[in-house]
C-alpha cells in the first residue's frame, strides 16, 4: 500500500522557513516528483492559507494548485461532525475557514475509499499535542488517521541530504 501525504499549512510553512528552496533545491525537486506521482495532496483551505503573496511557498503552491482538493458535500458533513466533537479545533475569530477540520475530513474520506490500488493517507503537520489543547494530532488519533511531521515523511521516503 502506497503512502499518500495530506499536507497541512504548518508543514508547508515550516519547510519554507527551515528548508528553503534556494538552499535545498533537491528537496523541493523531490517534493515536486511526489506531487507528479499523485502522492501529495492537500485541501483548498490550506491553499488559501499559504498561497497569498509572492514568496517561494506561494509560488510553489500556485504551481501545484491541482493537489489542493475542493470541498464536497461528504467533507462538509464530516467537518460538521468533527467540529461538534472537537469545537476547540475551530478558531472562531479567524477571518476565513480553518483548514484543519477540512484536511482531517479529507484524510478520513480518502482512507475510506475503495479503489483498485488502495493507498494509506497520512496527515502531515507540525502541530504537536500540548497539554489539553485540541489540535490536529488529537483529532487524527480519535479517527484513526496516522499523523506525522514533515521530517517523518522525509524518513519514510528514505531521503538523505
TORPA-4810 file (N, C-alpha, C, O; in nm, 3 decimals):
<nodes>
NODE_1_0.084_-0.118_0.000_0.000_0.000_0.000_0.089_0.124_0.000_0.185_0.134_0.077_X
NODE_2_0.058_0.216_-0.085_0.139_0.336_-0.102_0.097_0.447_-0.007_-0.022_0.470_0.014_X
NODE_3_0.196_0.516_0.051_0.168_0.631_0.136_0.136_0.752_0.049_0.204_0.781_-0.049_X
NODE_4_0.030_0.821_0.087_-0.003_0.950_0.026_-0.013_1.051_0.139_-0.080_1.027_0.239_X
NODE_5_0.056_1.163_0.121_0.071_1.262_0.227_-0.028_1.377_0.208_-0.032_1.439_0.102_X
NODE_6_-0.107_1.404_0.313_-0.200_1.517_0.316_-0.131_1.628_0.394_-0.120_1.620_0.516_X
NODE_7_-0.086_1.731_0.325_-0.004_1.834_0.388_-0.085_1.946_0.450_-0.175_2.003_0.387_X
NODE_8_-0.051_1.977_0.574_-0.108_2.089_0.646_-0.026_2.214_0.616_0.091_2.205_0.579_X
NODE_9_-0.086_2.329_0.634_-0.014_2.455_0.610_0.106_2.468_0.703_0.208_2.525_0.663_X
NODE_10_0.097_2.417_0.826_0.210_2.429_0.919_0.335_2.358_0.865_0.446_2.407_0.882_X
NODE_11_0.316_2.245_0.799_0.431_2.174_0.742_0.488_2.248_0.622_0.609_2.259_0.606_X
NODE_12_0.401_2.298_0.537_0.449_2.374_0.422_0.524_2.500_0.466_0.630_2.531_0.412_X
NODE_13_0.469_2.570_0.563_0.534_2.692_0.613_0.668_2.658_0.679_0.766_2.729_0.659_X
NODE_14_0.671_2.551_0.756_0.796_2.511_0.821_0.901_2.468_0.719_1.019_2.500_0.734_X
NODE_15_0.860_2.395_0.616_0.954_2.357_0.510_1.014_2.482_0.444_1.135_2.490_0.423_X
NODE_16_0.928_2.578_0.413_0.976_2.702_0.350_1.075_2.774_0.441_1.178_2.824_0.396_X
NODE_17_1.041_2.780_0.568_1.122_2.856_0.664_1.255_2.786_0.696_1.359_2.852_0.699_X
NODE_18_1.252_2.656_0.719_1.370_2.584_0.767_1.446_2.506_0.660_1.563_2.470_0.680_X
NODE_19_1.381_2.480_0.547_1.447_2.409_0.437_1.413_2.482_0.308_1.348_2.425_0.219_X
NODE_20_1.456_2.608_0.297_1.415_2.690_0.183_1.466_2.636_0.049_1.572_2.574_0.041_X
NODE_21_1.389_2.661_-0.055_1.420_2.606_-0.187_1.548_2.663_-0.247_1.611_2.598_-0.330_X
NODE_22_1.588_2.783_-0.207_1.712_2.837_-0.263_1.836_2.773_-0.201_1.945_2.780_-0.259_X
NODE_23_1.822_2.710_-0.084_1.934_2.644_-0.018_1.927_2.492_-0.039_2.031_2.426_-0.050_X
NODE_24_1.805_2.438_-0.043_1.784_2.293_-0.057_1.698_2.263_-0.179_1.589_2.207_-0.165_X
NODE_25_1.744_2.298_-0.299_1.660_2.277_-0.417_1.628_2.130_-0.444_1.522_2.099_-0.498_X
NODE_26_1.717_2.041_-0.406_1.692_1.899_-0.433_1.573_1.846_-0.353_1.500_1.759_-0.401_X
NODE_27_1.553_1.896_-0.232_1.436_1.854_-0.154_1.309_1.897_-0.225_1.215_1.817_-0.237_X
NODE_28_1.304_2.019_-0.270_1.185_2.069_-0.336_1.161_1.999_-0.471_1.047_1.982_-0.513_X
NODE_29_1.269_1.959_-0.538_1.255_1.881_-0.660_1.193_1.745_-0.629_1.109_1.697_-0.705_X
NODE_30_1.234_1.685_-0.519_1.176_1.557_-0.478_1.029_1.573_-0.438_0.947_1.486_-0.467_X
NODE_31_0.997_1.682_-0.372_0.856_1.708_-0.340_0.775_1.722_-0.469_0.663_1.672_-0.478_X
NODE_32_0.832_1.790_-0.568_0.765_1.804_-0.698_0.739_1.666_-0.759_0.633_1.643_-0.818_X
NODE_33_0.834_1.576_-0.745_0.816_1.440_-0.800_0.706_1.365_-0.726_0.632_1.288_-0.788_X
NODE_34_0.694_1.385_-0.594_0.583_1.324_-0.520_0.450_1.380_-0.567_0.351_1.307_-0.579_X
NODE_35_0.447_1.510_-0.595_0.325_1.572_-0.648_0.291_1.508_-0.783_0.177_1.469_-0.806_X
NODE_36_0.391_1.499_-0.871_0.369_1.441_-1.004_0.320_1.296_-0.996_0.245_1.251_-1.082_X
NODE_37_0.364_1.224_-0.893_0.323_1.085_-0.874_0.188_1.073_-0.804_0.139_0.962_-0.782_X
NODE_38_0.127_1.187_-0.770_-0.002_1.185_-0.702_0.007_1.145_-0.556_-0.090_1.095_-0.499_X
NODE_39_0.123_1.166_-0.495_0.145_1.120_-0.358_0.144_1.233_-0.256_0.169_1.210_-0.138_X
NODE_40_0.116_1.354_-0.301_0.095_1.468_-0.210_-0.038_1.531_-0.248_-0.064_1.562_-0.364_X
NODE_41_-0.122_1.548_-0.146_-0.245_1.622_-0.164_-0.260_1.719_-0.047_-0.186_1.712_0.052_X
NODE_42_-0.354_1.807_-0.060_-0.388_1.896_0.049_-0.531_1.943_0.024_-0.603_1.886_-0.057_X
NODE_43_-0.570_2.045_0.093_-0.707_2.095_0.080_-0.704_2.240_0.034_-0.610_2.313_0.062_X
NODE_44_-0.807_2.279_-0.037_-0.815_2.416_-0.089_-0.810_2.518_0.024_-0.764_2.630_0.003_X
NODE_45_-0.856_2.482_0.144_-0.847_2.574_0.257_-0.702_2.594_0.300_-0.666_2.702_0.347_X
NODE_46_-0.618_2.493_0.285_-0.474_2.508_0.311_-0.415_2.602_0.206_-0.335_2.690_0.238_X
NODE_47_-0.454_2.583_0.081_-0.408_2.670_-0.026_-0.435_2.817_0.008_-0.349_2.903_-0.009_X
NODE_48_-0.555_2.843_0.056_-0.592_2.981_0.091_-0.504_3.037_0.202_-0.482_3.158_0.209_X
NODE_49_-0.454_2.950_0.289_-0.369_2.995_0.399_-0.226_3.024_0.355_-0.158_3.107_0.416_X
NODE_50_-0.178_2.958_0.249_-0.036_2.971_0.214_-0.008_3.033_0.077_0.108_3.063_0.047_X
NODE_51_-0.109_3.053_-0.005_-0.084_3.100_-0.142_-0.081_3.251_-0.156_-0.056_3.303_-0.266_X
NODE_52_-0.107_3.324_-0.048_-0.101_3.470_-0.056_0.043_3.516_-0.071_0.135_3.453_-0.019_X
NODE_53_0.061_3.623_-0.141_0.195_3.681_-0.154_0.271_3.629_-0.274_0.215_3.566_-0.363_X
NODE_54_0.400_3.658_-0.272_0.485_3.623_-0.385_0.612_3.553_-0.337_0.713_3.555_-0.408_X
NODE_55_0.609_3.492_-0.219_0.728_3.422_-0.171_0.739_3.285_-0.238_0.653_3.248_-0.318_X
NODE_56_0.843_3.211_-0.205_0.868_3.083_-0.270_0.756_2.981_-0.242_0.724_2.901_-0.330_X
NODE_57_0.698_2.984_-0.123_0.590_2.890_-0.092_0.464_2.924_-0.171_0.398_2.835_-0.223_X
NODE_58_0.432_3.051_-0.179_0.316_3.092_-0.258_0.334_3.051_-0.405_0.239_3.003_-0.468_X
NODE_59_0.453_3.069_-0.457_0.480_3.029_-0.595_0.468_2.878_-0.612_0.412_2.831_-0.711_X
NODE_60_0.521_2.802_-0.515_0.515_2.655_-0.521_0.370_2.609_-0.518_0.330_2.523_-0.597_X
NODE_61_0.290_2.665_-0.426_0.151_2.622_-0.416_0.072_2.659_-0.542_-0.014_2.582_-0.585_X
NODE_62_0.100_2.772_-0.599_0.030_2.812_-0.722_0.067_2.719_-0.839_-0.017_2.686_-0.922_X
NODE_63_0.194_2.678_-0.844_0.237_2.583_-0.948_0.169_2.447_-0.931_0.148_2.374_-1.028_X
NODE_64_0.136_2.413_-0.808_0.079_2.281_-0.779_-0.064_2.291_-0.728_-0.106_2.213_-0.642_X
NODE_65_-0.138_2.385_-0.780_-0.275_2.407_-0.730_-0.362_2.283_-0.743_-0.458_2.267_-0.668_X
NODE_66_-0.330_2.196_-0.837_-0.412_2.075_-0.858_-0.411_1.980_-0.738_-0.500_1.895_-0.728_X
NODE_67_-0.314_1.990_-0.649_-0.311_1.899_-0.534_-0.411_1.941_-0.426_-0.441_1.862_-0.336_X
NODE_68_-0.461_2.062_-0.434_-0.548_2.115_-0.331_-0.693_2.080_-0.363_-0.755_2.138_-0.452_X
NODE_69_-0.745_1.982_-0.290_-0.877_1.927_-0.314_-0.988_2.025_-0.277_-0.978_2.100_-0.180_X
NODE_70_-1.092_2.023_-0.355_-1.208_2.110_-0.334_-1.302_2.052_-0.228_-1.298_1.932_-0.199_X
NODE_71_-1.383_2.137_-0.173_-1.484_2.097_-0.074_-1.598_2.025_-0.145_-1.642_2.067_-0.252_X
NODE_72_-1.645_1.915_-0.083_-1.764_1.847_-0.135_-1.860_1.822_-0.019_-1.828_1.848_0.097_X
NODE_73_-1.977_1.771_-0.051_-2.082_1.751_0.050_-2.039_1.652_0.158_-2.069_1.671_0.276_X
NODE_74_-1.969_1.547_0.120_-1.923_1.448_0.217_-1.827_1.513_0.318_-1.835_1.485_0.438_X
NODE_75_-1.738_1.598_0.270_-1.646_1.668_0.360_-1.722_1.761_0.454_-1.692_1.767_0.573_X
NODE_76_-1.818_1.832_0.401_-1.894_1.925_0.484_-1.962_1.852_0.599_-1.958_1.897_0.713_X
NODE_77_-2.025_1.738_0.569_-2.089_1.659_0.674_-1.987_1.615_0.779_-2.014_1.622_0.899_X
NODE_78_-1.871_1.569_0.735_-1.768_1.522_0.827_-1.707_1.638_0.906_-1.677_1.623_1.025_X
NODE_79_-1.689_1.752_0.843_-1.637_1.871_0.913_-1.734_1.911_1.024_-1.692_1.946_1.134_X
NODE_80_-1.862_1.906_0.995_-1.962_1.938_1.099_-1.948_1.843_1.217_-1.952_1.885_1.333_X
NODE_81_-1.932_1.714_1.187_-1.915_1.615_1.293_-1.788_1.643_1.375_-1.791_1.641_1.498_X
NODE_82_-1.678_1.670_1.304_-1.550_1.698_1.371_-1.564_1.821_1.461_-1.520_1.820_1.576_X
NODE_83_-1.625_1.926_1.409_-1.639_2.050_1.486_-1.734_2.032_1.605_-1.718_2.100_1.706_X
NODE_84_-1.832_1.943_1.593_-1.920_1.915_1.708_-1.845_1.838_1.816_-1.859_1.867_1.935_X
NODE_85_-1.765_1.739_1.774_-1.690_1.658_1.870_-1.571_1.735_1.928_-1.535_1.715_2.044_X
NODE_86_-1.513_1.821_1.848_-1.392_1.895_1.888_-1.408_2.044_1.859_-1.340_2.097_1.771_X
NODE_87_-1.498_2.113_1.930_-1.522_2.254_1.899_-1.399_2.343_1.917_-1.390_2.448_1.854_X
NODE_88_-1.306_2.303_2.002_-1.186_2.384_2.024_-1.091_2.380_1.904_-1.000_2.463_1.895_X
NODE_89_-1.111_2.286_1.812_-1.026_2.279_1.692_-1.051_2.400_1.601_-0.959_2.450_1.537_X
NODE_90_-1.174_2.445_1.597_-1.209_2.560_1.514_-1.163_2.688_1.584_-1.166_2.698_1.707_X
NODE_91_-1.123_2.783_1.506_-1.080_2.912_1.558_-1.184_3.015_1.515_-1.175_3.070_1.405_X
NODE_92_-1.284_3.042_1.600_-1.397_3.126_1.556_-1.361_3.269_1.522_-1.439_3.336_1.454_X
NODE_93_-1.248_3.319_1.565_-1.212_3.458_1.537_-1.136_3.476_1.406_-1.102_3.589_1.370_X
NODE_94_-1.110_3.368_1.335_-1.041_3.379_1.207_-1.133_3.439_1.102_-1.254_3.420_1.105_X
NODE_95_-1.072_3.512_1.009_-1.150_3.576_0.903_-1.203_3.474_0.803_-1.311_3.493_0.746_X
NODE_96_-1.130_3.365_0.781_-1.174_3.264_0.685_-1.182_3.128_0.754_-1.143_3.113_0.870_X
NODE_97_-1.230_3.031_0.681_-1.247_2.897_0.737_-1.113_2.841_0.783_-1.009_2.866_0.722_X
NODE_98_-1.117_2.766_0.890_-0.998_2.699_0.941_-0.977_2.573_0.859_-1.069_2.492_0.845_X
NODE_99_-0.860_2.555_0.804_-0.832_2.441_0.717_-0.826_2.309_0.794_-0.849_2.204_0.734_X
NODE_100_-0.795_2.312_0.923_-0.769_2.188_0.996_-0.881_2.084_0.984_-0.853_1.971_0.946_X
NODE_101_-1.007_2.117_1.016_-1.110_2.012_1.006_-1.132_1.963_0.863_-1.168_1.847_0.842_X
NODE_102_-1.113_2.051_0.764_-1.128_2.010_0.625_-1.018_1.912_0.583_-1.045_1.815_0.513_X
NODE_103_-0.895_1.938_0.627_-0.785_1.850_0.594_-0.802_1.714_0.662_-0.776_1.610_0.601_X
NODE_104_-0.846_1.715_0.786_-0.871_1.589_0.857_-0.983_1.512_0.788_-0.971_1.392_0.767_X
NODE_105_-1.090_1.580_0.752_-1.201_1.515_0.682_-1.154_1.455_0.550_-1.193_1.344_0.515_X
NODE_106_-1.070_1.526_0.478_-1.016_1.476_0.352_-0.938_1.346_0.374_-0.956_1.250_0.298_X
NODE_107_-0.853_1.343_0.476_-0.775_1.221_0.503_-0.865_1.105_0.542_-0.842_0.992_0.499_X
NODE_108_-0.966_1.132_0.622_-1.060_1.026_0.663_-1.132_0.969_0.540_-1.137_0.848_0.522_X
NODE_109_-1.185_1.056_0.458_-1.260_1.013_0.339_-1.170_0.936_0.243_-1.209_0.831_0.191_X
NODE_110_-1.051_0.987_0.219_-0.960_0.920_0.126_-0.923_0.780_0.177_-0.910_0.687_0.098_X
NODE_111_-0.905_0.766_0.308_-0.871_0.634_0.363_-0.988_0.537_0.356_-0.968_0.416_0.361_X
NODE_112_-1.109_0.588_0.345_-1.227_0.501_0.337_-1.262_0.461_0.194_-1.342_0.370_0.173_X
NODE_113_-1.202_0.528_0.096_-1.234_0.498_-0.043_-1.190_0.357_-0.079_-1.083_0.311_-0.040_X
NODE_114_-1.274_0.291_-0.153_-1.241_0.157_-0.203_-1.192_0.173_-0.346_-1.269_0.212_-0.435_X
NODE_115_-1.065_0.144_-0.368_-1.008_0.158_-0.502_-0.933_0.031_-0.538_-0.902_-0.051_-0.452_X
NODE_116_-0.903_0.018_-0.666_-0.827_-0.097_-0.714_-0.688_-0.103_-0.650_-0.638_-0.210_-0.617_X
NODE_117_-0.628_0.014_-0.634_-0.496_0.024_-0.572_-0.508_0.107_-0.445_-0.488_0.228_-0.449_X
NODE_118_-0.540_0.043_-0.332_-0.560_0.120_-0.208_-0.434_0.194_-0.165_-0.322_0.150_-0.190_X
NODE_119_-0.456_0.306_-0.100_-0.346_0.388_-0.051_-0.366_0.415_0.096_-0.475_0.400_0.150_X
NODE_120_-0.258_0.456_0.161_-0.260_0.492_0.302_-0.238_0.643_0.308_-0.130_0.693_0.276_X
NODE_121_-0.342_0.716_0.349_-0.334_0.862_0.356_-0.293_0.903_0.497_-0.361_0.870_0.594_X
NODE_122_-0.182_0.974_0.507_-0.131_1.024_0.634_-0.143_1.175_0.636_-0.130_1.240_0.532_X
NODE_123_-0.169_1.230_0.751_-0.174_1.375_0.763_-0.039_1.424_0.813_0.012_1.376_0.914_X
NODE_124_0.019_1.520_0.741_0.150_1.575_0.775_0.131_1.715_0.832_0.084_1.805_0.762_X
NODE_125_0.167_1.731_0.959_0.152_1.859_1.027_0.265_1.877_1.126_0.323_1.780_1.175_X
NODE_126_0.296_2.000_1.154_0.397_2.029_1.257_0.330_2.055_1.392_0.399_2.077_1.492_X
NODE_127_0.201_2.051_1.396_0.131_2.069_1.524_0.163_1.951_1.616_0.176_1.837_1.571_X
NODE_128_0.176_1.980_1.741_0.204_1.878_1.843_0.102_1.889_1.953_0.043_1.995_1.976_X
NODE_129_0.082_1.779_2.021_-0.009_1.778_2.135_0.056_1.856_2.249_0.169_1.827_2.289_X
NODE_130_-0.016_1.954_2.301_0.033_2.036_2.412_-0.074_2.038_2.521_-0.177_2.104_2.507_X
NODE_131_-0.048_1.967_2.628_-0.143_1.964_2.738_-0.278_1.913_2.693_-0.289_1.807_2.631_X
NODE_132_-0.382_1.989_2.725_-0.519_1.950_2.690_-0.569_2.018_2.563_-0.688_2.010_2.531_X
NODE_133_-0.480_2.085_2.491_-0.522_2.154_2.369_-0.571_2.055_2.264_-0.513_1.948_2.246_X
NODE_134_-0.678_2.092_2.197_-0.729_2.011_2.087_-0.663_2.061_1.959_-0.689_2.171_1.911_X
NODE_135_-0.577_1.977_1.907_-0.504_2.010_1.786_-0.518_1.895_1.688_-0.577_1.792_1.721_X
NODE_136_-0.465_1.911_1.569_-0.478_1.811_1.463_-0.441_1.670_1.512_-0.518_1.577_1.488_X
NODE_137_-0.326_1.649_1.578_-0.291_1.512_1.618_-0.394_1.445_1.709_-0.415_1.324_1.699_X
NODE_138_-0.459_1.520_1.796_-0.562_1.465_1.886_-0.681_1.415_1.804_-0.730_1.304_1.825_X
NODE_139_-0.726_1.497_1.710_-0.841_1.461_1.628_-0.807_1.344_1.536_-0.888_1.254_1.517_X
NODE_140_-0.688_1.346_1.479_-0.645_1.236_1.393_-0.643_1.104_1.471_-0.688_1.001_1.421_X
NODE_141_-0.591_1.108_1.592_-0.587_0.988_1.674_-0.728_0.934_1.698_-0.750_0.813_1.690_X
NODE_142_-0.821_1.023_1.727_-0.960_0.983_1.750_-1.018_0.910_1.628_-1.090_0.812_1.644_X
NODE_143_-0.985_0.957_1.508_-1.040_0.899_1.385_-0.950_0.792_1.324_-0.980_0.740_1.217_X
NODE_144_-0.840_0.758_1.390_-0.752_0.653_1.339_-0.670_0.694_1.218_-0.633_0.609_1.138_X
NODE_145_-0.642_0.823_1.205_-0.561_0.874_1.095_-0.418_0.891_1.146_-0.395_0.957_1.247_X
NODE_146_-0.323_0.833_1.075_-0.183_0.849_1.114_-0.141_0.993_1.089_-0.168_1.050_0.983_X
NODE_147_-0.074_1.051_1.187_-0.034_1.191_1.183_0.117_1.198_1.206_0.166_1.150_1.308_X
NODE_148_0.189_1.256_1.111_0.335_1.263_1.120_0.383_1.406_1.093_0.306_1.491_1.049_X
NODE_149_0.510_1.430_1.121_0.573_1.558_1.089_0.642_1.545_0.953_0.660_1.435_0.903_X
NODE_150_0.680_1.658_0.896_0.744_1.651_0.763_0.876_1.576_0.768_0.913_1.512_0.669_X
NODE_151_0.949_1.582_0.879_1.075_1.508_0.888_1.050_1.358_0.882_1.131_1.282_0.828_X
NODE_152_0.936_1.315_0.937_0.898_1.173_0.930_0.865_1.133_0.787_0.894_1.021_0.745_X
NODE_153_0.804_1.225_0.712_0.775_1.198_0.572_0.905_1.178_0.494_0.915_1.087_0.411_X
NODE_154_1.004_1.263_0.521_1.132_1.251_0.452_1.198_1.117_0.485_1.254_1.050_0.398_X
NODE_155_1.190_1.078_0.612_1.245_0.948_0.652_1.172_0.832_0.585_1.236_0.738_0.539_X
NODE_156_1.040_0.838_0.581_0.963_0.732_0.517_1.003_0.716_0.372_1.007_0.605_0.319_X
NODE_157_1.033_0.828_0.307_1.073_0.824_0.167_1.220_0.782_0.152_1.266_0.754_0.040_X
NODE_158_1.293_0.777_0.261_1.434_0.737_0.256_1.525_0.845_0.200_1.634_0.815_0.150_X
NODE_159_1.483_0.969_0.210_1.561_1.079_0.156_1.672_1.117_0.251_1.652_1.128_0.372_X
NODE_160_1.790_1.138_0.194_1.906_1.185_0.271_1.969_1.301_0.193_1.976_1.298_0.070_X
NODE_161_2.014_1.400_0.266_2.074_1.518_0.202_2.210_1.546_0.260_2.276_1.641_0.219_X
</nodes>
